[in-house]
């Protein structure tokens, strides 16, 4: 009997258009999360390179933290991941929802 295995791509396109592989992702012990690194991890999940569970385990993230990164990218692109701009983009998104 063939087991149901998920086939994952060897590489996906990163947020800056470069190919991303498992080896080119930020190291598992990353503690300083700059915009580019967050966007790379989100792109890896969106492209099927890693699952959300894999990312949370590998980087010691909570599901809520990773989900906030995904929402920020979906709403505002990489700029939405800037810590200094989170409130600005949140307010902008809420205003857009009202109209």
N, CA, C and O atoms as a MOPAC input file, in Angstrom:
PM7 MOZYME 1SCF
protein

 N      0.84800 1    -1.17600 1     0.00000 1
 C      0.00000 1     0.00000 1     0.00000 1
 C      0.89200 1     1.23700 1     0.00000 1
 O      1.88800 1     1.29400 1     0.72200 1
 N      0.53200 1     2.21300 1    -0.80400 1
 C      1.30200 1     3.45800 1    -0.88900 1
 C      0.81600 1     4.40800 1     0.19800 1
 O     -0.38000 1     4.65700 1     0.35000 1
 N      1.78400 1     4.93100 1     0.94800 1
 C      1.41900 1     5.88500 1     1.98600 1
 C      1.11100 1     7.23600 1     1.36900 1
 O      1.66800 1     7.60200 1     0.33400 1
 N      0.23600 1     7.95800 1     2.00200 1
 C     -0.11800 1     9.29600 1     1.53000 1
 C      0.96200 1    10.27200 1     1.99100 1
 O      0.97300 1    10.70500 1     3.14300 1
 N      1.86200 1    10.61000 1     1.08100 1
 C      2.94000 1    11.52800 1     1.41900 1
 C      2.71000 1    12.85000 1     0.72100 1
 O      2.23800 1    12.90200 1    -0.41500 1
 N      3.05100 1    13.91500 1     1.41700 1
 C      2.96700 1    15.22400 1     0.79800 1
 C      4.27200 1    15.47700 1     0.05000 1
 O      5.35900 1    15.36500 1     0.61700 1
 N      4.15100 1    15.80800 1    -1.19000 1
 C      5.33100 1    16.11200 1    -1.99200 1
 C      5.58700 1    17.60300 1    -1.87000 1
 O      4.72400 1    18.43400 1    -2.15400 1
 N      6.79300 1    17.91100 1    -1.44300 1
 C      7.16500 1    19.30700 1    -1.26400 1
 C      8.15500 1    19.71400 1    -2.33900 1
 O      9.00800 1    18.92200 1    -2.74000 1
 N      8.04200 1    20.94900 1    -2.80400 1
 C      8.99200 1    21.40400 1    -3.82100 1
 C     10.39100 1    21.54500 1    -3.23100 1
 O     10.55100 1    21.74900 1    -2.02800 1
 N     11.39600 1    21.43500 1    -4.08700 1
 C     12.78100 1    21.60400 1    -3.64500 1
 C     13.09300 1    23.07300 1    -3.38900 1
 O     13.95200 1    23.40400 1    -2.57200 1
 N     12.38000 1    23.95600 1    -4.10000 1
 C     12.58700 1    25.38500 1    -3.89800 1
 C     11.31400 1    26.14300 1    -4.25200 1
 O     10.47200 1    25.65300 1    -5.00400 1
 N     11.18900 1    27.32800 1    -3.70500 1
 C     10.08000 1    28.22600 1    -4.01000 1
 C     10.67000 1    29.60600 1    -4.29100 1
 O     11.84400 1    29.86000 1    -4.02100 1
 N      9.84900 1    30.47800 1    -4.82900 1
 C     10.30000 1    31.84200 1    -5.09900 1
 C     10.12200 1    32.66500 1    -3.82800 1
 O      9.04100 1    32.69900 1    -3.24100 1
 N     11.19700 1    33.32700 1    -3.41400 1
 C     11.18500 1    34.13400 1    -2.20400 1
 C     10.55300 1    35.49400 1    -2.42000 1
 O     10.14200 1    35.81200 1    -3.53600 1
 N     10.46800 1    36.29800 1    -1.38000 1
 C      9.80200 1    37.59200 1    -1.45900 1
 C     10.51300 1    38.59700 1    -2.36700 1
 O      9.89200 1    39.54600 1    -2.84400 1
 N     11.78900 1    38.39800 1    -2.60600 1
 C     12.54400 1    39.30300 1    -3.47400 1
 C     12.79000 1    38.69600 1    -4.85700 1
 O     13.57400 1    39.22900 1    -5.64200 1
 N     12.11400 1    37.57300 1    -5.15400 1
 C     12.22700 1    36.93500 1    -6.44700 1
 C     13.33200 1    35.90400 1    -6.56300 1
 O     13.51400 1    35.31100 1    -7.62700 1
 N     14.07100 1    35.68000 1    -5.49000 1
 C     15.16700 1    34.70400 1    -5.50900 1
 C     14.63500 1    33.33400 1    -5.09200 1
 O     13.64600 1    33.24600 1    -4.36400 1
 N     15.29500 1    32.25600 1    -5.55600 1
 C     14.84500 1    30.92500 1    -5.13900 1
 C     15.17400 1    30.67200 1    -3.66200 1
 O     16.25900 1    31.00600 1    -3.18700 1
 N     14.23600 1    30.08800 1    -2.96500 1
 C     14.42600 1    29.71500 1    -1.55500 1
 C     14.42400 1    28.19800 1    -1.44000 1
 O     13.57100 1    27.52200 1    -2.01500 1
 N     15.37400 1    27.67700 1    -0.70200 1
 C     15.41200 1    26.25400 1    -0.38600 1
 C     15.41800 1    26.13000 1     1.13400 1
 O     15.53300 1    27.13200 1     1.84100 1
 N     15.29700 1    24.92700 1     1.62600 1
 C     15.36100 1    24.69600 1     3.07200 1
 C     16.67300 1    25.24700 1     3.62400 1
 O     16.69700 1    25.85800 1     4.69200 1
 N     17.75900 1    25.02500 1     2.89000 1
 C     19.08500 1    25.46100 1     3.35300 1
 C     19.26300 1    26.97200 1     3.32700 1
 O     20.07300 1    27.50800 1     4.08400 1
 N     18.51800 1    27.67200 1     2.46600 1
 C     18.68200 1    29.12400 1     2.38300 1
 C     17.74300 1    29.88700 1     3.31100 1
 O     17.81700 1    31.11200 1     3.39900 1
 N     16.86200 1    29.16900 1     4.00300 1
 C     15.97200 1    29.82400 1     4.97200 1
 C     16.78900 1    30.28900 1     6.17700 1
 O     17.89900 1    29.80600 1     6.40100 1
 N     16.24200 1    31.22300 1     6.94900 1
 C     16.96400 1    31.65100 1     8.16100 1
 C     17.26800 1    30.45400 1     9.05300 1
 O     16.49800 1    29.49400 1     9.09000 1
 N     18.40200 1    30.50700 1     9.78300 1
 C     18.74700 1    29.38000 1    10.66700 1
 C     17.69500 1    29.18300 1    11.76400 1
 O     16.98000 1    30.11600 1    12.13200 1
 N     17.61700 1    27.97800 1    12.26600 1
 C     16.61700 1    27.63700 1    13.28500 1
 C     16.80400 1    28.41900 1    14.57700 1
 O     15.84600 1    28.59700 1    15.32800 1
 N     18.00800 1    28.88500 1    14.84900 1
 C     18.25300 1    29.62400 1    16.09500 1
 C     18.11800 1    31.13200 1    15.92700 1
 O     18.62900 1    31.88900 1    16.75100 1
 N     17.44400 1    31.57700 1    14.88500 1
 C     17.25500 1    33.00300 1    14.63400 1
 C     16.46200 1    33.63800 1    15.77100 1
 O     15.41500 1    33.13200 1    16.17400 1
 N     16.97500 1    34.74800 1    16.27800 1
 C     16.25400 1    35.48900 1    17.31600 1
 C     15.94800 1    36.91400 1    16.86500 1
 O     15.03900 1    37.54500 1    17.40400 1
 N     16.67700 1    37.42200 1    15.90200 1
 C     16.44800 1    38.77900 1    15.39000 1
 C     15.70600 1    38.66800 1    14.06400 1
 O     16.28000 1    38.30300 1    13.03800 1
 N     14.42500 1    38.99000 1    14.11100 1
 C     13.56400 1    38.80200 1    12.95600 1
 C     13.39800 1    40.10000 1    12.19300 1
 O     12.55500 1    40.92700 1    12.54100 1
 N     14.19400 1    40.28400 1    11.15800 1
 C     14.05300 1    41.44200 1    10.27800 1
 C     12.99100 1    41.12600 1     9.23800 1
 O     12.59100 1    39.97300 1     9.07900 1
 N     12.53800 1    42.14700 1     8.53600 1
 C     11.45300 1    42.00500 1     7.57000 1
 C     11.75600 1    40.91700 1     6.53600 1
 O     10.89400 1    40.08700 1     6.24700 1
 N     12.94900 1    40.91000 1     5.98500 1
 C     13.30400 1    39.94400 1     4.94300 1
 C     13.17900 1    38.51400 1     5.44700 1
 O     12.65400 1    37.65300 1     4.74200 1
 N     13.65600 1    38.25400 1     6.65700 1
 C     13.59400 1    36.88700 1     7.19900 1
 C     12.15200 1    36.44000 1     7.42700 1
 O     11.78700 1    35.30900 1     7.10600 1
 N     11.34800 1    37.32500 1     7.97600 1
 C      9.93100 1    36.99400 1     8.17900 1
 C      9.27300 1    36.68300 1     6.83900 1
 O      8.54500 1    35.69900 1     6.71000 1
 N      9.53200 1    37.52300 1     5.85200 1
 C      8.92500 1    37.34000 1     4.52600 1
 C      9.39100 1    36.03900 1     3.88300 1
 O      8.60900 1    35.37900 1     3.19800 1
 N     10.64000 1    35.66200 1     4.08900 1
 C     11.13800 1    34.39800 1     3.54300 1
 C     10.40800 1    33.21700 1     4.16200 1
 O     10.05500 1    32.27100 1     3.45800 1
 N     10.18000 1    33.25700 1     5.45500 1
 C      9.48900 1    32.16200 1     6.13200 1
 C      8.03800 1    32.08600 1     5.66100 1
 O      7.52000 1    30.99300 1     5.43400 1
 N      7.38600 1    33.22500 1     5.51400 1
 C      6.00800 1    33.24000 1     5.01800 1
 C      5.96200 1    32.68700 1     3.59600 1
 O      5.07400 1    31.90000 1     3.26900 1
 N      6.91000 1    33.08900 1     2.74800 1
 C      6.95400 1    32.59100 1     1.36700 1
 C      7.19500 1    31.08300 1     1.34000 1
 O      6.63100 1    30.38600 1     0.49600 1
 N      8.01400 1    30.57600 1     2.23900 1
 C      8.27700 1    29.13700 1     2.30200 1
 C      7.00500 1    28.36800 1     2.62300 1
 O      6.75200 1    27.31800 1     2.03400 1
 N      6.21000 1    28.87500 1     3.54300 1
 C      4.95200 1    28.21000 1     3.88600 1
 C      3.95400 1    28.34100 1     2.73800 1
 O      3.30600 1    27.36200 1     2.36500 1
 N      3.82800 1    29.53800 1     2.17800 1
 C      2.87200 1    29.74800 1     1.08800 1
 C      3.21300 1    28.90800 1    -0.14000 1
 O      2.31900 1    28.48600 1    -0.87200 1
 N      4.50300 1    28.66600 1    -0.36700 1
 C      4.92400 1    27.86600 1    -1.50400 1
 C      4.95000 1    26.37700 1    -1.24000 1
 O      5.17900 1    25.59500 1    -2.16300 1
 N      4.72100 1    25.96200 1     0.00200 1
 C      4.68000 1    24.54300 1     0.33100 1
 C      6.02400 1    23.94500 1     0.71700 1
 O      6.13700 1    22.73000 1     0.87400 1
 N      7.04500 1    24.78600 1     0.87300 1
 C      8.36600 1    24.28600 1     1.25000 1
 C      8.36200 1    23.75000 1     2.68000 1
 O      9.00200 1    22.74000 1     2.97100 1
 N      7.64500 1    24.42300 1     3.56100 1
 C      7.47600 1    24.00000 1     4.95600 1
 C      6.00700 1    24.12100 1     5.33100 1
 O      5.27200 1    24.91600 1     4.74600 1
 N      5.58900 1    23.33900 1     6.29700 1
 C      4.23300 1    23.48500 1     6.82000 1
 C      4.26500 1    24.50000 1     7.96500 1
 O      5.33000 1    24.84300 1     8.47600 1
 N      3.10700 1    24.96200 1     8.34800 1
 C      3.03200 1    25.90900 1     9.47100 1
 C      3.56700 1    25.24800 1    10.73700 1
 O      4.27200 1    25.88400 1    11.52000 1
 N      3.23500 1    23.98200 1    10.93800 1
 C      3.73900 1    23.26800 1    12.11600 1
 C      5.26400 1    23.18500 1    12.10500 1
 O      5.91300 1    23.36000 1    13.13600 1
 N      5.82800 1    22.91400 1    10.91700 1
 C      7.29000 1    22.85900 1    10.79000 1
 C      7.92300 1    24.19100 1    11.16700 1
 O      8.92300 1    24.23000 1    11.88300 1
 N      7.34000 1    25.27700 1    10.68500 1
 C      7.88000 1    26.61800 1    10.95000 1
 C      7.80000 1    26.93500 1    12.43800 1
 O      8.76900 1    27.41200 1    13.02800 1
 N      6.65700 1    26.67200 1    13.03400 1
 C      6.49000 1    26.98700 1    14.46300 1
 C      7.47200 1    26.18900 1    15.31400 1
 O      8.03000 1    26.71100 1    16.27900 1
 N      7.68100 1    24.92700 1    14.95600 1
 C      8.61900 1    24.09900 1    15.70900 1
 C     10.06400 1    24.52700 1    15.45400 1
 O     10.85500 1    24.65200 1    16.38900 1
 N     10.39700 1    24.74600 1    14.20100 1
 C     11.77900 1    25.08400 1    13.83100 1
 C     12.23200 1    26.41300 1    14.43300 1
 O     13.36200 1    26.53600 1    14.90400 1
 N     11.33500 1    27.41300 1    14.41200 1
 C     11.70500 1    28.75900 1    14.85800 1
 C     11.15300 1    29.12600 1    16.23300 1
 O     11.29600 1    30.26500 1    16.67800 1
 N     10.53000 1    28.17000 1    16.90000 1
 C      9.96200 1    28.41600 1    18.23200 1
 C      8.98600 1    29.58600 1    18.20700 1
 O      9.04600 1    30.47400 1    19.05700 1
 N      8.08500 1    29.57900 1    17.22500 1
 C      7.07000 1    30.62000 1    17.08800 1
 C      5.73000 1    30.07100 1    17.54200 1
 O      5.48400 1    28.86600 1    17.48300 1
 N      4.87600 1    30.96200 1    17.99200 1
 C      3.50300 1    30.54400 1    18.26300 1
 C      2.73100 1    30.63000 1    16.95100 1
 O      3.12600 1    31.34200 1    16.02800 1
 N      1.64400 1    29.90500 1    16.88600 1
 C      0.79400 1    29.95100 1    15.70800 1
 C      0.27700 1    31.37300 1    15.47900 1
 O      0.18300 1    31.83100 1    14.34000 1
 N     -0.05400 1    32.06100 1    16.56100 1
 C     -0.56900 1    33.42400 1    16.45900 1
 C      0.47700 1    34.37200 1    15.88200 1
 O      0.15100 1    35.24400 1    15.07600 1
 N      1.73700 1    34.20300 1    16.29500 1
 C      2.79300 1    35.07600 1    15.79400 1
 C      2.99800 1    34.86500 1    14.29600 1
 O      3.10200 1    35.82700 1    13.53600 1
 N      3.05500 1    33.60700 1    13.87900 1
 C      3.23200 1    33.34500 1    12.45500 1
 C      2.02300 1    33.83000 1    11.66600 1
 O      2.17800 1    34.40700 1    10.59000 1
 N      0.82700 1    33.60300 1    12.18600 1
 C     -0.38400 1    34.04700 1    11.48900 1
 C     -0.39300 1    35.56500 1    11.32600 1
 O     -0.87700 1    36.07700 1    10.31700 1
 N      0.13800 1    36.28400 1    12.30800 1
 C      0.19700 1    37.74800 1    12.19400 1
 C      1.14600 1    38.15600 1    11.06900 1
 O      0.90100 1    39.14900 1    10.38400 1
 N      2.23000 1    37.39900 1    10.87200 1
 C      3.14800 1    37.68100 1     9.76100 1
 C      2.43700 1    37.45200 1     8.42900 1
 O      2.56100 1    38.25500 1     7.50500 1
 N      1.70000 1    36.36400 1     8.33900 1
 C      0.97800 1    36.07300 1     7.09400 1
 C     -0.05600 1    37.14700 1     6.79000 1
 O     -0.17000 1    37.59700 1     5.65000 1
 N     -0.81300 1    37.56200 1     7.81100 1
 C     -1.80400 1    38.61800 1     7.60600 1
 C     -1.14600 1    39.90900 1     7.15300 1
 O     -1.64800 1    40.58800 1     6.25800 1
 N     -0.02400 1    40.24500 1     7.77100 1
 C      0.67800 1    41.48100 1     7.41500 1
 C      1.14200 1    41.44500 1     5.96300 1
 O      1.02000 1    42.44000 1     5.24900 1
 N      1.66600 1    40.31900 1     5.52500 1
 C      2.11700 1    40.19600 1     4.13400 1
 C      0.92200 1    40.25100 1     3.18900 1
 O      0.98900 1    40.91400 1     2.15300 1
 N     -0.16100 1    39.57100 1     3.52600 1
 C     -1.35700 1    39.56600 1     2.67500 1
 C     -1.94600 1    40.97200 1     2.53600 1
 O     -2.38000 1    41.36200 1     1.45200 1
 N     -1.96200 1    41.71300 1     3.60900 1
 C     -2.57500 1    43.04100 1     3.60500 1
 C     -1.67900 1    44.12100 1     3.01700 1
 O     -2.13600 1    44.95600 1     2.23700 1
 N     -0.39600 1    44.10600 1     3.39200 1
 C      0.46900 1    45.24900 1     3.07300 1
 C      1.79500 1    44.86900 1     2.43500 1
 O      2.64500 1    45.73800 1     2.24100 1
 N      1.99500 1    43.61800 1     2.10600 1
 C      3.27400 1    43.20300 1     1.53500 1
 C      4.35700 1    43.19200 1     2.60100 1
 O      4.07400 1    43.17700 1     3.79800 1
 N      5.59100 1    43.20000 1     2.14700 1
 C      6.71800 1    43.13400 1     3.08600 1
 C      6.73000 1    44.32400 1     4.04000 1
 O      7.15000 1    44.18500 1     5.18800 1
 N      6.28000 1    45.48000 1     3.58900 1
 C      6.28000 1    46.66700 1     4.44900 1
 C      5.40500 1    46.47100 1     5.68000 1
 O      5.65300 1    47.08100 1     6.72000 1
 N      4.38600 1    45.62800 1     5.57200 1
 C      3.51100 1    45.35400 1     6.70800 1
 C      4.20300 1    44.62400 1     7.83600 1
 O      3.69600 1    44.59200 1     8.95800 1
 N      5.36700 1    44.03100 1     7.55400 1
 C      6.11000 1    43.29100 1     8.57500 1
 C      7.00700 1    44.19300 1     9.42000 1
 O      7.56700 1    43.74100 1    10.41900 1
 N      7.14900 1    45.44300 1     9.04000 1
 C      7.99200 1    46.35900 1     9.81000 1
 C      7.35900 1    46.60200 1    11.17800 1
 O      6.20400 1    47.01900 1    11.26700 1
 N      8.09700 1    46.34800 1    12.21400 1
 C      7.58600 1    46.50000 1    13.57500 1
 C      7.17300 1    47.94400 1    13.83600 1
 O      6.17400 1    48.19800 1    14.50800 1
 N      7.94200 1    48.88400 1    13.30300 1
 C      7.64500 1    50.29300 1    13.55600 1
 C      6.41400 1    50.76500 1    12.81600 1
 O      5.90800 1    51.84500 1    13.12100 1
 N      5.90700 1    50.00700 1    11.85900 1
 C      4.76200 1    50.42400 1    11.06000 1
 C      3.51600 1    49.57400 1    11.29700 1
 O      2.49500 1    49.78900 1    10.64300 1
 N      3.58000 1    48.62800 1    12.20700 1
 C      2.45400 1    47.71600 1    12.41600 1
 C      1.17000 1    48.47100 1    12.73200 1
 O      0.13300 1    48.19600 1    12.12900 1
 N      1.21700 1    49.41000 1    13.65700 1
 C      0.00900 1    50.14300 1    14.03500 1
 C     -0.53000 1    50.96000 1    12.86400 1
 O     -1.74200 1    51.03200 1    12.65800 1
 N      0.36500 1    51.57100 1    12.10200 1
 C     -0.07300 1    52.35000 1    10.93800 1
 C     -0.84300 1    51.46500 1     9.95900 1
 O     -1.94200 1    51.82500 1     9.53600 1
 N     -0.28600 1    50.32400 1     9.59800 1
 C     -0.93600 1    49.44600 1     8.63900 1
 C     -2.20900 1    48.82600 1     9.21700 1
 O     -3.16700 1    48.59200 1     8.48000 1
 N     -2.23100 1    48.56200 1    10.50400 1
 C     -3.43600 1    48.02800 1    11.13600 1
 C     -4.56200 1    49.05500 1    11.04800 1
 O     -5.69000 1    48.71600 1    10.69100 1
 N     -4.25200 1    50.32000 1    11.37600 1
 C     -5.26000 1    51.38200 1    11.29100 1
 C     -5.73800 1    51.57400 1     9.85700 1
 O     -6.93500 1    51.73200 1     9.61700 1
 N     -4.81800 1    51.56200 1     8.91200 1
 C     -5.16100 1    51.72300 1     7.50800 1
 C     -6.08900 1    50.61000 1     7.04800 1
 O     -7.07400 1    50.87200 1     6.35800 1
 N     -5.78900 1    49.37900 1     7.41900 1
 C     -6.62300 1    48.24500 1     7.03500 1
 C     -8.01600 1    48.36000 1     7.64600 1
 O     -9.01100 1    48.07500 1     6.98000 1
 N     -8.09100 1    48.77600 1     8.90900 1
 C     -9.40600 1    48.90400 1     9.55800 1
 C    -10.23200 1    50.00100 1     8.91100 1
 O    -11.44700 1    49.85800 1     8.78000 1
 N     -9.59700 1    51.09500 1     8.50400 1
 C    -10.32700 1    52.16600 1     7.81700 1
 C    -10.85200 1    51.67000 1     6.47400 1
 O    -11.97300 1    52.00000 1     6.08800 1
 N    -10.06100 1    50.88800 1     5.76900 1
 C    -10.48500 1    50.36000 1     4.47800 1
 C    -11.67300 1    49.40900 1     4.62500 1
 O    -12.53100 1    49.34100 1     3.74500 1
 N    -11.71700 1    48.68600 1     5.72300 1
 C    -12.82400 1    47.75100 1     5.94700 1
 C    -14.13700 1    48.47800 1     6.21100 1
 O    -15.21000 1    47.94200 1     5.93500 1
 N    -14.05900 1    49.69700 1     6.74300 1
 C    -15.27800 1    50.45200 1     7.05600 1
 C    -15.95400 1    50.98300 1     5.79700 1
 O    -17.17100 1    51.17100 1     5.78100 1
 N    -15.18900 1    51.22100 1     4.76000 1
 C    -15.75000 1    51.85400 1     3.54800 1
 C    -15.85700 1    50.92700 1     2.38600 1
 O    -16.30900 1    51.33000 1     1.31400 1

